Amino acid sequence: MAIALTKFKPEDVVTVSINYGQKHVKELECAKHIAEHYGLKHYELNLTEILKFSNCPLLAKSTEEIEHKSYADQIAENGEGMVKTYVPFRNGLMLSAVAALAMSLFPNDSVDVY
C-alpha cells in the first residue's frame, strides 16, 4: 500500500481480500487493519459458495487434516497429480473476481495491480 500511495491518490487505491472458506482467517483480519492504517477503502469478496463442494484440507469445513509437507514431497509420495492441499482453481477465481471488481470500481481507468 505504501508503494501504491506514492504513485496514486488515496481515493484511487483500494484493498481487497478474498474469503474462500479458508481455515486460517488471520490474513483477512490483517488486510482490514492495513487498509484502516492507510485510510483506504477495503473490499472483502466471498468465494465460499463456489468452493463449498470441495473437501480440501485448507478449507474450514473440510473433514481432512492438512498435510504439512511441500508440494514436491506430496508428489514424491503420491505420484503426479493434484496435491491434497490444492484448492480447486482458487487463484484463477481470485484473479477473476478482483479484476471484475477493479473494472466495476474504476471503469474508465487502466488498472495497475501491485
Jmol script that loads the backbone (N, CA, C; Angstrom):
load data "model"
ATOM      1  N   MET A   1       0.818  -1.171   0.000  1.00  0.00           N
ATOM      2  CA  MET A   1       0.000   0.000   0.000  1.00  0.00           C
ATOM      3  C   MET A   1       0.866   1.239   0.000  1.00  0.00           C
ATOM      4  N   ALA A   2       1.946   1.185   0.739  1.00  0.00           N
ATOM      5  CA  ALA A   2       2.827   2.351   0.815  1.00  0.00           C
ATOM      6  C   ALA A   2       3.364   2.701  -0.567  1.00  0.00           C
ATOM      7  N   ILE A   3       3.748   1.710  -1.353  1.00  0.00           N
ATOM      8  CA  ILE A   3       4.266   1.961  -2.707  1.00  0.00           C
ATOM      9  C   ILE A   3       3.160   2.515  -3.598  1.00  0.00           C
ATOM     10  N   ALA A   4       1.995   1.919  -3.554  1.00  0.00           N
ATOM     11  CA  ALA A   4       0.877   2.394  -4.379  1.00  0.00           C
ATOM     12  C   ALA A   4       0.542   3.840  -4.039  1.00  0.00           C
ATOM     13  N   LEU A   5       0.607   4.198  -2.770  1.00  0.00           N
ATOM     14  CA  LEU A   5       0.254   5.552  -2.351  1.00  0.00           C
ATOM     15  C   LEU A   5       1.313   6.587  -2.711  1.00  0.00           C
ATOM     16  N   THR A   6       2.506   6.138  -3.105  1.00  0.00           N
ATOM     17  CA  THR A   6       3.493   7.093  -3.614  1.00  0.00           C
ATOM     18  C   THR A   6       3.201   7.443  -5.065  1.00  0.00           C
ATOM     19  N   LYS A   7       2.405   6.621  -5.745  1.00  0.00           N
ATOM     20  CA  LYS A   7       2.105   6.833  -7.160  1.00  0.00           C
ATOM     21  C   LYS A   7       0.687   7.314  -7.418  1.00  0.00           C
ATOM     22  N   PHE A   8      -0.226   7.008  -6.492  1.00  0.00           N
ATOM     23  CA  PHE A   8      -1.641   7.298  -6.715  1.00  0.00           C
ATOM     24  C   PHE A   8      -2.236   8.027  -5.508  1.00  0.00           C
ATOM     25  N   LYS A   9      -3.331   8.735  -5.753  1.00  0.00           N
ATOM     26  CA  LYS A   9      -4.064   9.394  -4.674  1.00  0.00           C
ATOM     27  C   LYS A   9      -4.810   8.328  -3.862  1.00  0.00           C
ATOM     28  N   PRO A  10      -5.001   8.549  -2.568  1.00  0.00           N
ATOM     29  CA  PRO A  10      -5.691   7.552  -1.735  1.00  0.00           C
ATOM     30  C   PRO A  10      -7.070   7.144  -2.270  1.00  0.00           C
ATOM     31  N   GLU A  11      -7.789   8.072  -2.882  1.00  0.00           N
ATOM     32  CA  GLU A  11      -9.115   7.727  -3.413  1.00  0.00           C
ATOM     33  C   GLU A  11      -9.033   6.820  -4.651  1.00  0.00           C
ATOM     34  N   ASP A  12      -7.827   6.661  -5.204  1.00  0.00           N
ATOM     35  CA  ASP A  12      -7.631   5.792  -6.365  1.00  0.00           C
ATOM     36  C   ASP A  12      -7.012   4.453  -5.989  1.00  0.00           C
ATOM     37  N   VAL A  13      -6.881   4.190  -4.698  1.00  0.00           N
ATOM     38  CA  VAL A  13      -6.295   2.934  -4.211  1.00  0.00           C
ATOM     39  C   VAL A  13      -7.300   2.257  -3.290  1.00  0.00           C
ATOM     40  N   VAL A  14      -7.549   0.991  -3.517  1.00  0.00           N
ATOM     41  CA  VAL A  14      -8.398   0.197  -2.630  1.00  0.00           C
ATOM     42  C   VAL A  14      -7.670  -1.099  -2.301  1.00  0.00           C
ATOM     43  N   THR A  15      -8.109  -1.743  -1.249  1.00  0.00           N
ATOM     44  CA  THR A  15      -7.558  -3.043  -0.901  1.00  0.00           C
ATOM     45  C   THR A  15      -8.663  -4.091  -1.027  1.00  0.00           C
ATOM     46  N   VAL A  16      -8.235  -5.309  -1.297  1.00  0.00           N
ATOM     47  CA  VAL A  16      -9.188  -6.407  -1.486  1.00  0.00           C
ATOM     48  C   VAL A  16      -8.630  -7.650  -0.804  1.00  0.00           C
ATOM     49  N   SER A  17      -9.480  -8.354  -0.106  1.00  0.00           N
ATOM     50  CA  SER A  17      -9.123  -9.678   0.393  1.00  0.00           C
ATOM     51  C   SER A  17     -10.236 -10.631  -0.014  1.00  0.00           C
ATOM     52  N   ILE A  18      -9.892 -11.909  -0.007  1.00  0.00           N
ATOM     53  CA  ILE A  18     -10.819 -12.925  -0.502  1.00  0.00           C
ATOM     54  C   ILE A  18     -11.061 -13.969   0.574  1.00  0.00           C
ATOM     55  N   ASN A  19     -12.323 -14.136   0.913  1.00  0.00           N
ATOM     56  CA  ASN A  19     -12.721 -15.226   1.803  1.00  0.00           C
ATOM     57  C   ASN A  19     -13.154 -16.379   0.905  1.00  0.00           C
ATOM     58  N   TYR A  20     -12.364 -17.442   0.909  1.00  0.00           N
ATOM     59  CA  TYR A  20     -12.727 -18.618   0.126  1.00  0.00           C
ATOM     60  C   TYR A  20     -13.085 -19.794   1.038  1.00  0.00           C
ATOM     61  N   GLY A  21     -13.268 -19.484   2.323  1.00  0.00           N
ATOM     62  CA  GLY A  21     -13.608 -20.523   3.288  1.00  0.00           C
ATOM     63  C   GLY A  21     -12.387 -21.126   3.947  1.00  0.00           C
ATOM     64  N   GLN A  22     -11.265 -20.427   3.898  1.00  0.00           N
ATOM     65  CA  GLN A  22     -10.014 -20.928   4.446  1.00  0.00           C
ATOM     66  C   GLN A  22     -10.087 -21.106   5.961  1.00  0.00           C
ATOM     67  N   LYS A  23      -9.303 -22.066   6.450  1.00  0.00           N
ATOM     68  CA  LYS A  23      -9.241 -22.313   7.897  1.00  0.00           C
ATOM     69  C   LYS A  23      -8.605 -21.134   8.611  1.00  0.00           C
ATOM     70  N   HIS A  24      -7.585 -20.585   8.011  1.00  0.00           N
ATOM     71  CA  HIS A  24      -6.839 -19.502   8.647  1.00  0.00           C
ATOM     72  C   HIS A  24      -7.362 -18.170   8.125  1.00  0.00           C
ATOM     73  N   VAL A  25      -8.075 -17.445   8.951  1.00  0.00           N
ATOM     74  CA  VAL A  25      -8.675 -16.180   8.528  1.00  0.00           C
ATOM     75  C   VAL A  25      -7.859 -14.973   9.002  1.00  0.00           C
ATOM     76  N   LYS A  26      -6.697 -15.228   9.570  1.00  0.00           N
ATOM     77  CA  LYS A  26      -5.867 -14.128  10.063  1.00  0.00           C
ATOM     78  C   LYS A  26      -5.530 -13.137   8.960  1.00  0.00           C
ATOM     79  N   GLU A  27      -5.272 -13.616   7.742  1.00  0.00           N
ATOM     80  CA  GLU A  27      -4.926 -12.693   6.656  1.00  0.00           C
ATOM     81  C   GLU A  27      -6.091 -11.768   6.315  1.00  0.00           C
ATOM     82  N   LEU A  28      -7.320 -12.239   6.486  1.00  0.00           N
ATOM     83  CA  LEU A  28      -8.490 -11.380   6.243  1.00  0.00           C
ATOM     84  C   LEU A  28      -8.545 -10.261   7.279  1.00  0.00           C
ATOM     85  N   GLU A  29      -8.298 -10.610   8.529  1.00  0.00           N
ATOM     86  CA  GLU A  29      -8.290  -9.615   9.603  1.00  0.00           C
ATOM     87  C   GLU A  29      -7.156  -8.614   9.406  1.00  0.00           C
ATOM     88  N   CYS A  30      -5.977  -9.098   9.061  1.00  0.00           N
ATOM     89  CA  CYS A  30      -4.825  -8.215   8.860  1.00  0.00           C
ATOM     90  C   CYS A  30      -5.048  -7.273   7.683  1.00  0.00           C
ATOM     91  N   ALA A  31      -5.653  -7.755   6.621  1.00  0.00           N
ATOM     92  CA  ALA A  31      -5.910  -6.898   5.457  1.00  0.00           C
ATOM     93  C   ALA A  31      -6.798  -5.713   5.833  1.00  0.00           C
ATOM     94  N   LYS A  32      -7.811  -5.973   6.649  1.00  0.00           N
ATOM     95  CA  LYS A  32      -8.688  -4.881   7.111  1.00  0.00           C
ATOM     96  C   LYS A  32      -7.902  -3.857   7.916  1.00  0.00           C
ATOM     97  N   HIS A  33      -7.030  -4.325   8.797  1.00  0.00           N
ATOM     98  CA  HIS A  33      -6.238  -3.427   9.641  1.00  0.00           C
ATOM     99  C   HIS A  33      -5.261  -2.595   8.801  1.00  0.00           C
ATOM    100  N   ILE A  34      -4.665  -3.203   7.799  1.00  0.00           N
ATOM    101  CA  ILE A  34      -3.737  -2.469   6.935  1.00  0.00           C
ATOM    102  C   ILE A  34      -4.489  -1.380   6.175  1.00  0.00           C
ATOM    103  N   ALA A  35      -5.660  -1.709   5.638  1.00  0.00           N
ATOM    104  CA  ALA A  35      -6.470  -0.710   4.933  1.00  0.00           C
ATOM    105  C   ALA A  35      -6.834   0.433   5.873  1.00  0.00           C
ATOM    106  N   GLU A  36      -7.239   0.101   7.087  1.00  0.00           N
ATOM    107  CA  GLU A  36      -7.571   1.134   8.078  1.00  0.00           C
ATOM    108  C   GLU A  36      -6.360   2.017   8.378  1.00  0.00           C
ATOM    109  N   HIS A  37      -5.204   1.394   8.523  1.00  0.00           N
ATOM    110  CA  HIS A  37      -3.972   2.134   8.818  1.00  0.00           C
ATOM    111  C   HIS A  37      -3.697   3.200   7.755  1.00  0.00           C
ATOM    112  N   TYR A  38      -3.916   2.842   6.500  1.00  0.00           N
ATOM    113  CA  TYR A  38      -3.654   3.766   5.398  1.00  0.00           C
ATOM    114  C   TYR A  38      -4.891   4.599   5.026  1.00  0.00           C
ATOM    115  N   GLY A  39      -6.004   4.376   5.700  1.00  0.00           N
ATOM    116  CA  GLY A  39      -7.220   5.127   5.410  1.00  0.00           C
ATOM    117  C   GLY A  39      -7.830   4.786   4.062  1.00  0.00           C
ATOM    118  N   LEU A  40      -7.711   3.541   3.670  1.00  0.00           N
ATOM    119  CA  LEU A  40      -8.196   3.102   2.359  1.00  0.00           C
ATOM    120  C   LEU A  40      -9.484   2.306   2.468  1.00  0.00           C
ATOM    121  N   LYS A  41     -10.263   2.339   1.415  1.00  0.00           N
ATOM    122  CA  LYS A  41     -11.477   1.523   1.331  1.00  0.00           C
ATOM    123  C   LYS A  41     -11.047   0.072   1.139  1.00  0.00           C
ATOM    124  N   HIS A  42     -11.690  -0.822   1.866  1.00  0.00           N
ATOM    125  CA  HIS A  42     -11.344  -2.245   1.800  1.00  0.00           C
ATOM    126  C   HIS A  42     -12.570  -3.047   1.368  1.00  0.00           C
ATOM    127  N   TYR A  43     -12.359  -3.958   0.454  1.00  0.00           N
ATOM    128  CA  TYR A  43     -13.416  -4.862  -0.002  1.00  0.00           C
ATOM    129  C   TYR A  43     -13.027  -6.281   0.377  1.00  0.00           C
ATOM    130  N   GLU A  44     -14.014  -7.048   0.807  1.00  0.00           N
ATOM    131  CA  GLU A  44     -13.785  -8.474   1.048  1.00  0.00           C
ATOM    132  C   GLU A  44     -14.758  -9.238   0.171  1.00  0.00           C
ATOM    133  N   LEU A  45     -14.204 -10.002  -0.752  1.00  0.00           N
ATOM    134  CA  LEU A  45     -15.028 -10.804  -1.649  1.00  0.00           C
ATOM    135  C   LEU A  45     -15.195 -12.193  -1.056  1.00  0.00           C
ATOM    136  N   ASN A  46     -16.348 -12.791  -1.271  1.00  0.00           N
ATOM    137  CA  ASN A  46     -16.675 -14.083  -0.685  1.00  0.00           C
ATOM    138  C   ASN A  46     -16.833 -15.126  -1.792  1.00  0.00           C
ATOM    139  N   LEU A  47     -15.918 -16.087  -1.813  1.00  0.00           N
ATOM    140  CA  LEU A  47     -15.970 -17.174  -2.792  1.00  0.00           C
ATOM    141  C   LEU A  47     -16.362 -18.498  -2.147  1.00  0.00           C
ATOM    142  N   THR A  48     -16.859 -18.453  -0.925  1.00  0.00           N
ATOM    143  CA  THR A  48     -17.161 -19.697  -0.208  1.00  0.00           C
ATOM    144  C   THR A  48     -18.247 -20.519  -0.900  1.00  0.00           C
ATOM    145  N   GLU A  49     -19.209 -19.874  -1.503  1.00  0.00           N
ATOM    146  CA  GLU A  49     -20.290 -20.609  -2.170  1.00  0.00           C
ATOM    147  C   GLU A  49     -19.748 -21.434  -3.332  1.00  0.00           C
ATOM    148  N   ILE A  50     -18.786 -20.878  -4.056  1.00  0.00           N
ATOM    149  CA  ILE A  50     -18.213 -21.582  -5.209  1.00  0.00           C
ATOM    150  C   ILE A  50     -17.437 -22.814  -4.764  1.00  0.00           C
ATOM    151  N   LEU A  51     -16.760 -22.713  -3.622  1.00  0.00           N
ATOM    152  CA  LEU A  51     -15.888 -23.806  -3.168  1.00  0.00           C
ATOM    153  C   LEU A  51     -16.539 -24.703  -2.126  1.00  0.00           C
ATOM    154  N   LYS A  52     -17.838 -24.560  -1.925  1.00  0.00           N
ATOM    155  CA  LYS A  52     -18.499 -25.303  -0.841  1.00  0.00           C
ATOM    156  C   LYS A  52     -18.511 -26.818  -1.055  1.00  0.00           C
ATOM    157  N   PHE A  53     -18.282 -27.281  -2.258  1.00  0.00           N
ATOM    158  CA  PHE A  53     -18.303 -28.726  -2.504  1.00  0.00           C
ATOM    159  C   PHE A  53     -16.919 -29.361  -2.391  1.00  0.00           C
ATOM    160  N   SER A  54     -15.897 -28.542  -2.209  1.00  0.00           N
ATOM    161  CA  SER A  54     -14.536 -29.053  -2.076  1.00  0.00           C
ATOM    162  C   SER A  54     -14.291 -29.518  -0.643  1.00  0.00           C
ATOM    163  N   ASN A  55     -13.546 -30.595  -0.509  1.00  0.00           N
ATOM    164  CA  ASN A  55     -13.163 -31.080   0.817  1.00  0.00           C
ATOM    165  C   ASN A  55     -11.665 -30.874   1.037  1.00  0.00           C
ATOM    166  N   CYS A  56     -11.098 -29.879   0.379  1.00  0.00           N
ATOM    167  CA  CYS A  56      -9.673 -29.586   0.520  1.00  0.00           C
ATOM    168  C   CYS A  56      -9.359 -29.299   1.990  1.00  0.00           C
ATOM    169  N   PRO A  57      -8.287 -29.855   2.505  1.00  0.00           N
ATOM    170  CA  PRO A  57      -7.941 -29.654   3.913  1.00  0.00           C
ATOM    171  C   PRO A  57      -7.706 -28.204   4.311  1.00  0.00           C
ATOM    172  N   LEU A  58      -7.449 -27.309   3.365  1.00  0.00           N
ATOM    173  CA  LEU A  58      -7.226 -25.903   3.712  1.00  0.00           C
ATOM    174  C   LEU A  58      -8.518 -25.163   4.014  1.00  0.00           C
ATOM    175  N   LEU A  59      -9.651 -25.787   3.726  1.00  0.00           N
ATOM    176  CA  LEU A  59     -10.940 -25.138   3.935  1.00  0.00           C
ATOM    177  C   LEU A  59     -11.493 -25.460   5.324  1.00  0.00           C
ATOM    178  N   ALA A  60     -12.155 -24.484   5.912  1.00  0.00           N
ATOM    179  CA  ALA A  60     -12.645 -24.605   7.288  1.00  0.00           C
ATOM    180  C   ALA A  60     -13.611 -25.766   7.482  1.00  0.00           C
ATOM    181  N   LYS A  61     -14.418 -26.062   6.494  1.00  0.00           N
ATOM    182  CA  LYS A  61     -15.431 -27.112   6.639  1.00  0.00           C
ATOM    183  C   LYS A  61     -14.911 -28.504   6.273  1.00  0.00           C
ATOM    184  N   SER A  62     -13.653 -28.604   5.908  1.00  0.00           N
ATOM    185  CA  SER A  62     -13.086 -29.877   5.470  1.00  0.00           C
ATOM    186  C   SER A  62     -13.039 -30.905   6.595  1.00  0.00           C
ATOM    187  N   THR A  63     -13.217 -32.154   6.212  1.00  0.00           N
ATOM    188  CA  THR A  63     -13.053 -33.260   7.157  1.00  0.00           C
ATOM    189  C   THR A  63     -11.637 -33.823   7.105  1.00  0.00           C
ATOM    190  N   GLU A  64     -10.808 -33.275   6.236  1.00  0.00           N
ATOM    191  CA  GLU A  64      -9.429 -33.741   6.048  1.00  0.00           C
ATOM    192  C   GLU A  64      -8.462 -32.905   6.886  1.00  0.00           C
ATOM    193  N   GLU A  65      -7.377 -33.519   7.293  1.00  0.00           N
ATOM    194  CA  GLU A  65      -6.315 -32.815   8.014  1.00  0.00           C
ATOM    195  C   GLU A  65      -5.307 -32.256   7.006  1.00  0.00           C
ATOM    196  N   ILE A  66      -4.720 -31.127   7.340  1.00  0.00           N
ATOM    197  CA  ILE A  66      -3.702 -30.523   6.485  1.00  0.00           C
ATOM    198  C   ILE A  66      -2.423 -31.344   6.586  1.00  0.00           C
ATOM    199  N   GLU A  67      -1.868 -31.703   5.431  1.00  0.00           N
ATOM    200  CA  GLU A  67      -0.567 -32.359   5.398  1.00  0.00           C
ATOM    201  C   GLU A  67       0.484 -31.260   5.358  1.00  0.00           C
ATOM    202  N   HIS A  68       1.316 -31.203   6.352  1.00  0.00           N
ATOM    203  CA  HIS A  68       2.341 -30.160   6.422  1.00  0.00           C
ATOM    204  C   HIS A  68       3.591 -30.652   5.698  1.00  0.00           C
ATOM    205  N   LYS A  69       3.431 -30.759   4.367  1.00  0.00           N
ATOM    206  CA  LYS A  69       4.519 -31.216   3.503  1.00  0.00           C
ATOM    207  C   LYS A  69       4.529 -30.332   2.268  1.00  0.00           C
ATOM    208  N   SER A  70       5.691 -30.202   1.661  1.00  0.00           N
ATOM    209  CA  SER A  70       5.798 -29.417   0.430  1.00  0.00           C
ATOM    210  C   SER A  70       5.069 -30.142  -0.703  1.00  0.00           C
ATOM    211  N   TYR A  71       4.766 -29.378  -1.744  1.00  0.00           N
ATOM    212  CA  TYR A  71       4.165 -29.997  -2.933  1.00  0.00           C
ATOM    213  C   TYR A  71       5.088 -31.092  -3.456  1.00  0.00           C
ATOM    214  N   ALA A  72       6.385 -30.823  -3.488  1.00  0.00           N
ATOM    215  CA  ALA A  72       7.348 -31.798  -4.008  1.00  0.00           C
ATOM    216  C   ALA A  72       7.307 -33.091  -3.203  1.00  0.00           C
ATOM    217  N   ASP A  73       7.245 -32.979  -1.880  1.00  0.00           N
ATOM    218  CA  ASP A  73       7.184 -34.174  -1.033  1.00  0.00           C
ATOM    219  C   ASP A  73       5.881 -34.935  -1.246  1.00  0.00           C
ATOM    220  N   GLN A  74       4.768 -34.213  -1.370  1.00  0.00           N
ATOM    221  CA  GLN A  74       3.482 -34.876  -1.601  1.00  0.00           C
ATOM    222  C   GLN A  74       3.486 -35.622  -2.935  1.00  0.00           C
ATOM    223  N   ILE A  75       4.042 -35.010  -3.965  1.00  0.00           N
ATOM    224  CA  ILE A  75       4.096 -35.652  -5.283  1.00  0.00           C
ATOM    225  C   ILE A  75       5.034 -36.859  -5.248  1.00  0.00           C
ATOM    226  N   ALA A  76       6.156 -36.735  -4.538  1.00  0.00           N
ATOM    227  CA  ALA A  76       7.093 -37.855  -4.423  1.00  0.00           C
ATOM    228  C   ALA A  76       6.431 -39.056  -3.748  1.00  0.00           C
ATOM    229  N   GLU A  77       5.595 -38.792  -2.756  1.00  0.00           N
ATOM    230  CA  GLU A  77       4.924 -39.875  -2.030  1.00  0.00           C
ATOM    231  C   GLU A  77       3.719 -40.435  -2.770  1.00  0.00           C
ATOM    232  N   ASN A  78       2.944 -39.562  -3.423  1.00  0.00           N
ATOM    233  CA  ASN A  78       1.667 -39.984  -4.005  1.00  0.00           C
ATOM    234  C   ASN A  78       1.635 -40.011  -5.530  1.00  0.00           C
ATOM    235  N   GLY A  79       2.718 -39.611  -6.171  1.00  0.00           N
ATOM    236  CA  GLY A  79       2.747 -39.571  -7.632  1.00  0.00           C
ATOM    237  C   GLY A  79       2.239 -38.238  -8.163  1.00  0.00           C
ATOM    238  N   GLU A  80       2.343 -38.080  -9.458  1.00  0.00           N
ATOM    239  CA  GLU A  80       1.921 -36.840 -10.118  1.00  0.00           C
ATOM    240  C   GLU A  80       0.421 -36.614  -9.944  1.00  0.00           C
ATOM    241  N   GLY A  81       0.020 -35.394 -10.105  1.00  0.00           N
ATOM    242  CA  GLY A  81      -1.389 -35.034  -9.972  1.00  0.00           C
ATOM    243  C   GLY A  81      -1.559 -33.964  -8.923  1.00  0.00           C
ATOM    244  N   MET A  82      -2.800 -33.701  -8.583  1.00  0.00           N
ATOM    245  CA  MET A  82      -3.082 -32.651  -7.601  1.00  0.00           C
ATOM    246  C   MET A  82      -2.683 -33.102  -6.205  1.00  0.00           C
ATOM    247  N   VAL A  83      -2.105 -32.180  -5.464  1.00  0.00           N
ATOM    248  CA  VAL A  83      -1.760 -32.458  -4.068  1.00  0.00           C
ATOM    249  C   VAL A  83      -3.010 -32.254  -3.223  1.00  0.00           C
ATOM    250  N   LYS A  84      -3.014 -32.784  -2.018  1.00  0.00           N
ATOM    251  CA  LYS A  84      -4.206 -32.699  -1.158  1.00  0.00           C
ATOM    252  C   LYS A  84      -4.566 -31.270  -0.781  1.00  0.00           C
ATOM    253  N   THR A  85      -3.568 -30.388  -0.750  1.00  0.00           N
ATOM    254  CA  THR A  85      -3.827 -29.014  -0.332  1.00  0.00           C
ATOM    255  C   THR A  85      -4.187 -28.095  -1.502  1.00  0.00           C
ATOM    256  N   TYR A  86      -4.466 -28.645  -2.665  1.00  0.00           N
ATOM    257  CA  TYR A  86      -4.877 -27.839  -3.811  1.00  0.00           C
ATOM    258  C   TYR A  86      -6.336 -27.436  -3.639  1.00  0.00           C
ATOM    259  N   VAL A  87      -6.593 -26.133  -3.625  1.00  0.00           N
ATOM    260  CA  VAL A  87      -7.960 -25.614  -3.579  1.00  0.00           C
ATOM    261  C   VAL A  87      -8.377 -25.398  -5.032  1.00  0.00           C
ATOM    262  N   PRO A  88      -9.431 -26.075  -5.503  1.00  0.00           N
ATOM    263  CA  PRO A  88      -9.781 -26.052  -6.923  1.00  0.00           C
ATOM    264  C   PRO A  88      -9.888 -24.649  -7.527  1.00  0.00           C
ATOM    265  N   PHE A  89      -8.980 -24.341  -8.440  1.00  0.00           N
ATOM    266  CA  PHE A  89      -8.932 -23.107  -9.222  1.00  0.00           C
ATOM    267  C   PHE A  89      -8.995 -21.848  -8.360  1.00  0.00           C
ATOM    268  N   ARG A  90      -8.511 -21.933  -7.122  1.00  0.00           N
ATOM    269  CA  ARG A  90      -8.571 -20.797  -6.189  1.00  0.00           C
ATOM    270  C   ARG A  90      -7.954 -19.535  -6.772  1.00  0.00           C
ATOM    271  N   ASN A  91      -6.730 -19.629  -7.261  1.00  0.00           N
ATOM    272  CA  ASN A  91      -6.054 -18.425  -7.748  1.00  0.00           C
ATOM    273  C   ASN A  91      -6.752 -17.846  -8.971  1.00  0.00           C
ATOM    274  N   GLY A  92      -7.229 -18.705  -9.860  1.00  0.00           N
ATOM    275  CA  GLY A  92      -7.969 -18.226 -11.028  1.00  0.00           C
ATOM    276  C   GLY A  92      -9.253 -17.512 -10.619  1.00  0.00           C
ATOM    277  N   LEU A  93      -9.958 -18.072  -9.647  1.00  0.00           N
ATOM    278  CA  LEU A  93     -11.178 -17.436  -9.144  1.00  0.00           C
ATOM    279  C   LEU A  93     -10.866 -16.083  -8.516  1.00  0.00           C
ATOM    280  N   MET A  94      -9.803 -16.029  -7.737  1.00  0.00           N
ATOM    281  CA  MET A  94      -9.422 -14.778  -7.083  1.00  0.00           C
ATOM    282  C   MET A  94      -9.086 -13.706  -8.112  1.00  0.00           C
ATOM    283  N   LEU A  95      -8.253 -14.058  -9.084  1.00  0.00           N
ATOM    284  CA  LEU A  95      -7.861 -13.084 -10.101  1.00  0.00           C
ATOM    285  C   LEU A  95      -9.064 -12.587 -10.892  1.00  0.00           C
ATOM    286  N   SER A  96      -9.949 -13.477 -11.250  1.00  0.00           N
ATOM    287  CA  SER A  96     -11.147 -13.086 -11.996  1.00  0.00           C
ATOM    288  C   SER A  96     -12.039 -12.168 -11.176  1.00  0.00           C
ATOM    289  N   ALA A  97     -12.247 -12.508  -9.912  1.00  0.00           N
ATOM    290  CA  ALA A  97     -13.115 -11.711  -9.047  1.00  0.00           C
ATOM    291  C   ALA A  97     -12.534 -10.324  -8.814  1.00  0.00           C
ATOM    292  N   VAL A  98     -11.229 -10.243  -8.561  1.00  0.00           N
ATOM    293  CA  VAL A  98     -10.593  -8.951  -8.315  1.00  0.00           C
ATOM    294  C   VAL A  98     -10.572  -8.105  -9.583  1.00  0.00           C
ATOM    295  N   ALA A  99     -10.337  -8.730 -10.733  1.00  0.00           N
ATOM    296  CA  ALA A  99     -10.373  -7.982 -11.994  1.00  0.00           C
ATOM    297  C   ALA A  99     -11.763  -7.414 -12.244  1.00  0.00           C
ATOM    298  N   ALA A 100     -12.793  -8.197 -11.979  1.00  0.00           N
ATOM    299  CA  ALA A 100     -14.168  -7.719 -12.160  1.00  0.00           C
ATOM    300  C   ALA A 100     -14.470  -6.560 -11.212  1.00  0.00           C
ATOM    301  N   LEU A 101     -14.011  -6.652  -9.966  1.00  0.00           N
ATOM    302  CA  LEU A 101     -14.206  -5.566  -9.013  1.00  0.00           C
ATOM    303  C   LEU A 101     -13.493  -4.300  -9.490  1.00  0.00           C
ATOM    304  N   ALA A 102     -12.240  -4.439  -9.911  1.00  0.00           N
ATOM    305  CA  ALA A 102     -11.472  -3.272 -10.370  1.00  0.00           C
ATOM    306  C   ALA A 102     -12.151  -2.606 -11.561  1.00  0.00           C
ATOM    307  N   MET A 103     -12.631  -3.396 -12.504  1.00  0.00           N
ATOM    308  CA  MET A 103     -13.307  -2.826 -13.676  1.00  0.00           C
ATOM    309  C   MET A 103     -14.612  -2.148 -13.283  1.00  0.00           C
ATOM    310  N   SER A 104     -15.265  -2.632 -12.240  1.00  0.00           N
ATOM    311  CA  SER A 104     -16.511  -2.030 -11.767  1.00  0.00           C
ATOM    312  C   SER A 104     -16.246  -0.726 -11.010  1.00  0.00           C
ATOM    313  N   LEU A 105     -15.200  -0.707 -10.185  1.00  0.00           N
ATOM    314  CA  LEU A 105     -14.892   0.474  -9.386  1.00  0.00           C
ATOM    315  C   LEU A 105     -14.256   1.593 -10.197  1.00  0.00           C
ATOM    316  N   PHE A 106     -13.439   1.208 -11.172  1.00  0.00           N
ATOM    317  CA  PHE A 106     -12.681   2.177 -11.960  1.00  0.00           C
ATOM    318  C   PHE A 106     -12.896   1.925 -13.455  1.00  0.00           C
ATOM    319  N   PRO A 107     -14.123   2.073 -13.943  1.00  0.00           N
ATOM    320  CA  PRO A 107     -14.439   1.677 -15.317  1.00  0.00           C
ATOM    321  C   PRO A 107     -13.708   2.470 -16.402  1.00  0.00           C
ATOM    322  N   ASN A 108     -13.246   3.666 -16.102  1.00  0.00           N
ATOM    323  CA  ASN A 108     -12.589   4.492 -17.115  1.00  0.00           C
ATOM    324  C   ASN A 108     -11.078   4.502 -17.001  1.00  0.00           C
ATOM    325  N   ASP A 109     -10.536   3.711 -16.077  1.00  0.00           N
ATOM    326  CA  ASP A 109      -9.095   3.721 -15.840  1.00  0.00           C
ATOM    327  C   ASP A 109      -8.450   2.445 -16.338  1.00  0.00           C
ATOM    328  N   SER A 110      -7.165   2.566 -16.691  1.00  0.00           N
ATOM    329  CA  SER A 110      -6.389   1.348 -16.857  1.00  0.00           C
ATOM    330  C   SER A 110      -6.060   0.902 -15.438  1.00  0.00           C
ATOM    331  N   VAL A 111      -5.950  -0.374 -15.217  1.00  0.00           N
ATOM    332  CA  VAL A 111      -5.787  -0.891 -13.858  1.00  0.00           C
ATOM    333  C   VAL A 111      -4.353  -1.354 -13.660  1.00  0.00           C
ATOM    334  N   ASP A 112      -3.705  -0.812 -12.625  1.00  0.00           N
ATOM    335  CA  ASP A 112      -2.394  -1.252 -12.219  1.00  0.00           C
ATOM    336  C   ASP A 112      -2.576  -2.082 -10.968  1.00  0.00           C
ATOM    337  N   VAL A 113      -1.966  -3.265 -10.940  1.00  0.00           N
ATOM    338  CA  VAL A 113      -2.091  -4.143  -9.781  1.00  0.00           C
ATOM    339  C   VAL A 113      -0.707  -4.332  -9.178  1.00  0.00           C
ATOM    340  N   TYR A 114      -0.625  -4.167  -7.864  1.00  0.00           N
ATOM    341  CA  TYR A 114       0.649  -4.331  -7.164  1.00  0.00           C
ATOM    342  C   TYR A 114       0.547  -5.464  -6.195  1.00  0.00           C
TER     343      TYR A 114
END
end "model"
wireframe off; spacefill off
backbone 0.3
color backbone group
